[in-house]
Structures are given as C-alpha cells and as structure tokens.
Amino acid sequence: MLLFRVLFSIVLLLSTVYAESSVWKISDGKHTMYIGGTFHLLRSTDFPLPHEFDDAYRQSDYVVFETDLSQAQSQTFQRALAQKMMLPSGKSLSTILSSKTYKELKGYVDSQGYKIEMFDHMQPWAVMLTLTQLKLSQIGIDQNGVDSYYYQRSLNDHIPQRYLESIEEQRAIITDIGEGEEDAVILQTLRDMKELNSMMAWMVSDWRKGKTERLKRELVDEMRTESPKMYRSVLKLRNEAWMPKLLSMLHEEKRGFVLVGAMHLLGEDGLLEQFQREGYSVELLKK
C-alpha cells in the first residue's frame, strides 16, 4: 500500500532469519481473527516470509487489506497522486520552509548528487516520498512486501479479499501528510535518511525476537510527539475507523486474516490495545 511506502518510519524490515512472530490471534473464545503487522517493502532475501503468516493465511477464509491494491497500483491512481505532488503556482519549498530547514534539505540533496531544483516545487510529502524511495532503492529494498505477496496469492487461490478503506480515502490521507507541519516532515525525513543503516539493524533484531517496545517508543511515540497531526491522521483516526469493521468481521462465522502496517498495531491507540480494551484475547503467535 503506497502510503506506508512513503514513510520510512513505517517500513519495518524482516531479517533473513525468521521473526519469532509478527502475527497475533484475536479471540473471544468462540470467534477468531488473525492480524499481521506488515512490511510494505522488502529485499528479495527477506523471502520466504515467517511461517506464522502462512499458518494464519491457511486457517482463514478471507484476507483483509488496508485498501484495494489493484487500484493503488493502477495508472489512474498514480496519475491522480502525481497531480497533487506539486505546489501551487508561485510557491516553492524555499517559501514555505524555514531557511534553516531548507538549508538542511539542500545540503542533503547536494550530498546525494541531486539538484534542489528537482524538489523545489514539490509538496513536502512528495519530497518525503521521493527521497525515501530513492534511499530504500539504494540499499536494496525494492521488492514488494507482505501485502503484495498475499494480495497476489489470494488472487491465485481464489480467496476473497476485503478492504478497510477506499482508495480515495487513502489518497486523501497521503496528500494531507504534513499540512501545517512542513518543517517537521522534512527534518524527520532527513534524520531517517542519515540513520537508515543503524535503524535497520535494531529494527530487524527487535522484530526477529518478537520485541515491540523499542519499535513503539522510537517510531509510534516519536511520531505522536514530533508530528501530532500526522500521527492523528495516519494512525489514530484510521485505527478508530477500522475497529468497528474489524469487530464486525470478527463475529462472523468465517475467519479473516487482517494485514495492516505494523505501526497500526502498536501503542495506546494501536489495534492490539483496542482489542484488549474491548475484552478480547490477544495472543502472539510463535513457532
């Protein structure tokens, strides 16, 4: 799903050694649902995926994605998104960012061999998207991830698919990222670029061991503190909108396997915490 491809802080990477678990079982004793924290971009060496994903997939009657991936990958969606990437006529990054932030951005762009003119008329979220994709590609993270894998697999297996939000809702979220927090978006992106390799090391290690505390603290909590509006629109409000749909699915006769970006599961506004508050059992699947 494109939204989380543009946010490095949401792109958690699987190691070549299988994680202890990235999938949870939600149950009330009678009904069961599986929910997996997904990674939207991977390296080719990250496949095959941890067996817990396949275990949940095989025991489910349908798969739930954030949105319809066929529409997210369509030329119509990409064109509509591209039209939103540019700033209004007469505006540029140099006019909407502080001089300090613009200077830092230019310094980073120059260090990567690009020209600031390539970015100067882009919306800040589009700059974030572009720089993130360029950096991830440089370090070999250019494969479609968990969502795309199970999207294609469920098509091949004729397993029904469901979606938590429309592609129009998702596009609106993407194009609203950073509004009113333009400097914070750019500065956080630049920090992510500089710390990419070290962040990869500890994220992979923690996720492999089934640990989530540092992931919650340094990704979810940091977004909430440094970019509260982004946190609210990207995580909190969407989780709140998804919960009634998930609860309705959970009480059906058939069993669903839900795949959402890993950050949606963590923290006080995360889906796992919300299921627990509703009185459901939340069990981490293990080997």
C-alpha positions, 0 to 999 in steps of 0.5 A, spaced: 500 500 500 503 506 497 502 510 503 506 506 508 511 506 502 512 513 503 514 513 510 520 510 512 518 510 519 513 505 517 517 500 513 519 495 518 524 490 515 524 482 516 531 479 517 533 473 513 532 469 519 525 468 521 521 473 526 519 469 532 512 472 530 509 478 527 502 475 527 497 475 533 490 471 534 484 475 536 479 471 540 473 471 544 473 464 545 468 462 540 470 467 534 477 468 531 481 473 527 488 473 525 492 480 524 499 481 521 503 487 522 506 488 515 512 490 511 510 494 505 517 493 502 522 488 502 529 485 499 528 479 495 532 475 501 527 477 506 523 471 502 520 466 504 516 470 509 515 467 517 511 461 517 506 464 522 503 468 516 502 462 512 499 458 518 494 464 519 493 465 511 491 457 511 486 457 517 482 463 514 477 464 509 478 471 507 484 476 507 483 483 509 487 489 506 488 496 508 485 498 501 484 495 494 491 494 491 489 493 484 487 500 484 493 503 488 497 500 483 493 502 477 495 508 472 489 512 474 491 512 481 498 514 480 496 519 475 491 522 480 497 522 486 502 525 481 497 531 480 497 533 487 505 532 488 506 539 486 505 546 489 501 551 487 503 556 482 508 561 485 510 557 491 516 553 492 519 549 498 524 555 499 517 559 501 514 555 505 520 552 509 524 555 514 531 557 511 534 553 516 530 547 514 531 548 507 538 549 508 538 542 511 534 539 505 539 542 500 545 540 503 542 533 503 540 533 496 547 536 494 550 530 498 546 525 494 548 528 487 541 531 486 539 538 484 534 542 489 531 544 483 528 537 482 524 538 489 523 545 489 516 545 487 514 539 490 509 538 496 513 536 502 510 529 502 512 528 495 519 530 497 518 525 503 516 520 498 521 521 493 527 521 497 525 515 501 524 511 495 530 513 492 534 511 499 530 504 500 532 503 492 539 504 494 540 499 499 536 494 496 529 494 498 525 494 492 521 488 492 514 488 494 512 486 501 507 482 505 501 485 502 503 484 495 505 477 496 498 475 499 494 480 495 497 476 489 496 469 492 489 470 494 488 472 487 491 465 485 487 461 490 481 464 489 480 467 496 476 473 497 479 479 499 476 485 503 478 492 504 478 497 510 478 503 506 477 506 499 482 508 495 480 515 495 480 515 502 487 513 502 489 518 497 486 523 501 490 521 507 497 521 503 496 528 500 494 531 507 501 528 510 504 534 513 499 540 512 501 545 517 507 541 519 512 542 513 518 543 517 517 537 521 516 532 515 522 534 512 527 534 518 524 527 520 525 525 513 532 527 513 534 524 520 531 517 517 535 518 511 542 519 515 540 513 520 537 508 515 543 503 516 543 503 524 535 503 524 535 497 520 539 493 524 535 494 531 529 494 527 530 487 524 533 484 531 527 487 535 522 484 530 526 477 529 525 476 537 518 478 537 520 485 541 515 491 540 517 496 545 523 499 542 519 499 535 513 503 539 517 508 543 522 510 537 517 510 531 509 510 534 511 515 540 516 519 536 511 520 531 505 522 536 510 527 539 514 530 533 508 530 528 501 530 532 497 531 526 500 526 522 500 521 527 492 523 528 491 522 521 495 516 519 494 512 525 489 514 530 483 516 526 484 510 521 485 505 527 478 508 530 475 507 523 477 500 522 475 497 529 468 497 528 469 493 521 474 489 524 469 487 530 464 486 525 468 481 521 470 478 527 463 475 529 462 472 523 462 465 522 468 465 517 475 467 519 479 473 516 486 474 516 487 482 517 494 485 514 495 492 516 502 496 517 505 494 523 505 501 526 497 500 526 498 495 531 502 498 536 501 503 542 495 506 546 491 507 540 494 501 536 489 495 534 492 490 539 490 495 545 483 496 542 482 489 542 484 488 549 480 494 551 474 491 548 475 484 552 478 480 547 484 475 547 490 477 544 495 472 543 502 472 539 503 467 535 510 463 535 513 457 532 
